[in-house]
């Protein structure tokens, strides 16, 4: 049966080459789940996010999404100049939390 829970990853950087590389890697792993890059109003930061897969926990699609997120997070952990966060929200148990991030 499963329960609903969303996970998203937000990535930001003011270093264009790094963000472009992260964006390319995200598209390689997630395809159309990756947003366009958005520029900040000041300080030259650029950001994008990986949308939730939309499936319920325990479903194959959710397990595939977990595996893709884990691969991307492992890749992100290799960079010291990317700012990122993975957030869990819209949980059937009403649990919203930071799952991981560059500052943790």
C-alpha positions in Angstrom: 0.0 0.0 0.0 2.6 2.6 1.1 2.2 6.1 2.3 2.8 9.5 0.7 6.0 11.4 1.4 7.8 13.8 -0.9 11.6 14.4 -1.2 13.2 17.3 -3.1 16.8 18.5 -3.5 17.6 22.1 -4.0 21.1 23.1 -5.3 22.7 26.6 -5.3 26.0 28.1 -6.2 27.6 31.4 -7.3 30.2 29.5 -9.3 28.7 29.0 -12.8 30.9 26.0 -13.8 30.0 24.1 -10.7 26.3 24.7 -10.9 26.3 23.8 -14.6 28.0 20.6 -13.9 25.6 19.8 -11.1 22.6 20.6 -13.3 23.9 18.3 -16.1 24.4 15.5 -13.5 20.9 16.0 -12.1 19.4 15.9 -15.6 21.4 12.8 -16.4 20.0 11.1 -13.3 16.5 12.5 -13.0 15.6 13.7 -16.5 12.5 15.9 -16.6 12.2 16.0 -12.8 14.8 18.8 -12.8 13.7 22.4 -12.9 15.2 25.2 -14.9 18.0 27.1 -13.4 16.8 30.3 -11.6 19.1 33.3 -11.0 19.0 35.1 -7.6 18.2 38.8 -7.5 21.6 39.7 -6.0 25.0 38.1 -5.4 25.0 36.0 -8.6 23.6 32.8 -7.1 21.9 30.3 -9.4 19.7 27.4 -8.2 17.6 24.5 -9.4 15.6 21.8 -7.7 14.8 18.1 -8.3 11.1 17.6 -8.0 9.6 14.7 -6.0 8.9 11.5 -7.9 5.3 11.6 -6.6 5.0 7.9 -5.7 4.1 6.4 -2.3 6.9 5.0 -0.1 7.3 1.3 -0.7 6.3 1.5 -4.4 8.9 0.6 -7.0 8.9 4.1 -8.4 9.7 5.4 -4.9 12.5 2.9 -4.4 13.9 4.0 -7.9 13.6 7.6 -6.8 15.5 6.8 -3.5 18.3 5.2 -5.5 18.6 8.2 -7.9 18.6 10.7 -5.0 21.2 8.7 -3.2 23.4 8.7 -6.3 23.0 12.4 -6.8 23.6 13.2 -3.1 26.8 11.0 -3.2 27.9 13.1 -6.2 27.0 16.4 -4.5 29.0 15.3 -1.4 32.1 15.3 -3.6 31.9 19.1 -4.0 32.8 21.6 -1.3 31.5 24.6 -3.3 27.9 23.6 -3.9 25.2 24.4 -1.4 22.4 21.9 -1.3 19.6 20.5 0.9 17.3 17.4 0.6 14.0 18.0 2.3 11.1 15.6 3.2 7.6 17.1 3.2 3.9 16.3 2.5 4.3 13.2 4.6 1.1 11.3 5.5 2.5 11.3 9.1 2.9 15.1 8.9 6.7 14.9 9.3 8.6 17.6 7.5 12.4 17.5 7.9 15.8 18.2 6.4 17.2 14.8 5.3 20.7 15.9 4.3 22.6 18.9 3.1 26.0 20.5 2.5 26.0 22.1 5.9 25.3 18.9 7.9 
